[in-house]
Amino acid sequence: MVLLITGATGGFGRGILKNLESLGVPKDSYAGSTSSFTRLPQDLKDSGISFREADFNSPATLDTAFQGVTKLLIVSTDTLDVALRIQQQHNAIDAAKRQGVERIYYTSLAFGGFSDDSKMGLMAAHLATEAYLKKSGVDYTIIREGVYTDAFPFFLNWFPTTTKVALPNDGEIAWTSRDELAEGTAKVLLEDRFRNETLLLTAQKKLDLRGTTAAVSNALGKEVSFEVVPKEEYVKALVRDGKPEWIAGIWAETYDGMAKGEGAMVDPLLEELLGRKPICAKEWIRKTLEKDPAYIWHQQVEMK
């Protein structure tokens, strides 16, 4: 077994596995990992793909999971606790180094483009992990993945019953579909390029949050208005909605970064990897909401 995909039970990880299969990669040359075999879904058990148990909070399980692995894709963990996220990802890098992994791929985030000076709270753990990986002595490829179009409800704080989106700032985002990011990432894993490089995978078209709200309104055929409100008002609204105050604070800072253009950075590499133009946000939102007007993003529920 050459390649291990961590976080392979999540939507992004599943997408990578699906693309490896469609690209004809032999199933005995790659595997996925799960934090616990007891939570491995039945469809993945039946997929013919090997799975290993890798709990990022348990270095011993990482050592076992990474044995015999040549290339490792670390899909970033999803906790918003910055200190915990950094420790989890450092645990994975350390275990990979102990087990002789030859190359580590890390899925970072595209806010700030190729720069390393983003002040956004969402980027703190990613930048710390990137720096740690670069100093590890292991060959690496850092993949700064575009902001998922799929997560637009999360960034707009929009639910199917929402009639007004109220955010503390506005800014353009190079929204990129998760499926196409998974496809592009799978292809990066199969190439010998990009050693000790940082990549940016994004769609080419940008859309600000007001425009994204309008796209939702148009897709649903009903008015959903957009308003910029004071940061304090936004934080209080999130807390009333059941979100912890520290998370609300992180999100408020995120919109400051968007207003400064940190979400608007684009690069042509994803289009090159796909061999076609990535789907734009307006089209993705229209197709998704026409199919499922009650669509939401899982983190909207999980963070409460």
N, C-alpha and C positions, 0 to 999 in steps of 0.2 A: 504494500500500500504506500503510495507516494504522497497523496494530497489529503489533508484533513480540513473540513469546513466546520468551524465552531458555530454555535447558534443555529444549527441546521434545522431546528424544528420551528423557527420563526418564519414569517412571510418572506423575508429577504433571503435567508438561508435556504429555504425550500426552493425559491426561485433559482438560486445558483445550482442546486442539485438537479432541478428540472432541465436547466440549460446544458449542464454537463452531459446528461443522458441524451438530449436531442442532438448534441454535437458528436455523438458516437463515442464518447470516452468510456472505455471498459469500466464496469462497476467495481472490479476488483482493484482498480488503481486509485480510488478515492473513497472517502468515508465521511460521515457526518458525526457530530457530537451532540449530546444532550446533557443537561445538568443532572438528570436523573432518569434511569431506565423506566422507573415507575410512571413517568410522565410522557413517555414516547408514544405518540399516537399510533393507532393500529395501521393506518395506511402507510406509514413509514416503516413499521415492522414488516409489512408485506411488500415493500418496494424492491427488495433485493439488494439494497444498499446497506453496507455494514455501518453500525453505529457504535460509538464509544462514549463512556460516561466521563464528562469533564465538567466538574463544578468549579467555577472560577474563585469560589471562596475556600476551596480545599486543594492546596498545592499537590497533595499526594495523588488525588484523582487526575490532575493534569499531567503529572509525571507518567502515570500509567497510560493515559490516553495518547500522549505524544510519542510513545515508543515506536520506533520504526518510521516515523513521519519525516519526509524530506521537505515538503512544502506545507506551510500552515497558514490558513486564512483565519485571522482573529476578527470575528464580527463583533464590533464594540457592544458592550453590555448596555442595558437600557435603563439602569437606575439613574435618577437625577441627583443622587447624592454624590457630589464631585469626589470627595475623598475616597468613598467606597469604590466608585468606578475606577479611579486611578489604581487603587490597590488590586482590584480584580484583574485589571489588564496587565499590570506589572507582574502579577502572579503567573499569568499565561506566558509572558515574554521570558521570565526567569526559567520556567519549566521547559520551554522550548529550547532554550540555550543549554540547559542541563542534559536534555535528551538528544542533542546534536542535530536539531532541525537546521536545515541548510538555508532556508529562506522563509521569512515571515511577511505575510501580507496583512495590512491592518486597514479596516474600513473606518475612516475618519469622516468628517463632515465638511461641506464645501463653503461654509460661511467664511468670508475673508479671502476666498480664492486661494492663491498660492502664498499669501503672506502669512507670517507667523505671529502677528501682533494683534489678533482679534481680542477685544475685551468682552465679548459676549460670554455670558455664563455658560451657555451650551457648549462653547468651544474649550473651556478650561481643561476638562479631563482629556479631551482629544489632543490638545497641544502638549499636555504633560506626557501622555502616552507616546506621542510621536517622538518627542525629545528623548525619552527613555529608550525607545526602540533604536533610534539612531546611534545611541551610545552603547548598545548591547554587544556590538561586534558581530552580530548576525546580519547577513544580507537581508534587505527589506524592500518592500514596495508599499508606500502609503497611498491609499486610494481615498481621496476626499470626495465622498459621494454627494450628489446634488440633493437638495431638499425635496423629500417625497411629495409629489402632487397628491398622492393618496392621503397625506396627512393634512390637507387643506382645512378640514373641519377643526382640527386641533389648533392650528395657527390663527384661525378666524374666531375661535371659541364659538363655533356654529353648530347647532343641533337642528334636526328637521323642523322643530317648532320655532326656531329663531326668526324674528322679523327685523331685528336691527343688530348689526355687528358693531361693537364699540371697542376700539383698540387704542392704546396710548401713543401710537405713531403709525406711519405708513412708509412703505418702501418696496422696491422691486425685488422679486425673487425669481431665480431661474428654476422654476418648478420642473421636476424631472420624475417620470413614473418609476415606481419601485421595480416593476417588471423589467423595464429596459435597463435600469441600473444593475439588476441581477444578471441580465444577459451580457452586458458589457463587462462586468466584473468576472464572470465565468471565462470570458475570452481573454481577459488579462492574465488569468491564472494559467492559461494554456500556452502563453507566449513566453519567449525567453527575453523579451525586452523589459525595460523599466527597472532594471536592477539598481537599488539604492536611489530611487527617484520618488518624488511626490507627484501624484496624478490628480487631475480634476475631472470628474465625470459629471457633466451637466447637459441639459437640453440647451438649445441656442436662444430660444425666445424667453423674454422676461415679462412678468405681469405683477403689478403692484397689488397690495391687499385690497384696495378699493376696487380695482379691476377684477380681482378674484371673486370678491363679493358679488359684483355685477354678473360674472359668469354663472355663479350659483343661482342668482335671481332669474337670469334668462333661461337656464336649464329647467328650473322648476315652474316657470311661467307665473311667478308671483313676486311681489316686491320684497326684497331684502335690502334694507338701507345700510349705509356705512357712515360711521362717525368717529372722529378722533377725539378722545376724552382725556382729561388729566390722568397722569400715571396713578395717583392715589385712588382715584375713582375706579380705575381698572382693577387694581389690586384688591380693593374692598369687594368688588363684584365677584372676583374669583374665589375669595375666601367665603363669601356668602354661598357660593355654588358648591362649597365643600372641599376646596383645594387648600392644602396647608399654606400658611402665609409665606414660608421660605420658598416654596415652588412658585407662588404668585410673583414674588420679587424677582426670581430668575427670569420669568417670562416677560415681565415688564422691561427688564434690561435688554432682552432679546430684540424687542421692537426698536429700541434706540439704535442697535447695530444695523437693523434693516434700513432705518432711515438714513444711515451713513453709507448705504450701498453694499453692505457686506453679503447680502443674499443675492446680489445681482451679477456676480462674477461668472463668466462662461468660458468654455473651452471646447474646441471642435473634436476632441478625442473620442467622446462617446459616439458621435455620428460616424466617425471612421470605423470604430469597432462594430457598430450595428450594421453598417453598410446602407443606412437610410437615415432620414431626418427623424429625430425623436419626436414623439407626439407632444403637441403643445398643451398647456394647462387648460385652455378654454375647451379644446376638443375632448380632453380626458374627463373634465368635469361634466361636460354635456352628456357624454356616453354613459358615465357612471350614474348620474342622477336620473337619467331617463330610464335606466334599467332598475335602479333602486333609489327612489326618492328619500328613503329613510336611512341612507348610508351614513355611518359614523366611523370615526377612527378609534381603534381599541384603547389608546392611551387616555382618551377623554373619560372613559369609565374607570380605568385602572388607577388614575391619579386621585380619585376622590377618596 
